[in-house]
Amino acid sequence: MAERKFPVLLIHGFTTSKLANLPLHQALRKAKFQTYNVDIPGLNTQDIRLSSPLVAERVLEIKEKNACEHIQLVGVSMGGL
């Protein structure tokens, strides 16, 4: 039986957009992961109290779309995971 791969939400880092995660997105897709992005406005330079509700909303959307209770979060910050 194949191991279930939970959906993956890629969260871009400070002063970047979701496009910065494109290579990681493509690599994960090649490995048969279902990946998603969240685009945080202002190049993710705003207060986390403003951006965290956007991430939380995206998590709920992904969970509903995939009928699952868990997803994996991958945050990329200043070039590191």
Secondary structure as GFF3:
##gff-version 3
##sequence-region A 1 81
A	DSSP	beta_strand	8	11	.	.	.	ID=ss1
A	DSSP	three_ten_helix	18	21	.	.	.	ID=ss2
A	DSSP	alpha_helix	22	30	.	.	.	ID=ss3
A	DSSP	beta_strand	35	38	.	.	.	ID=ss4
A	DSSP	three_ten_helix	42	44	.	.	.	ID=ss5
A	DSSP	alpha_helix	48	66	.	.	.	ID=ss6
A	DSSP	beta_strand	72	75	.	.	.	ID=ss7
###
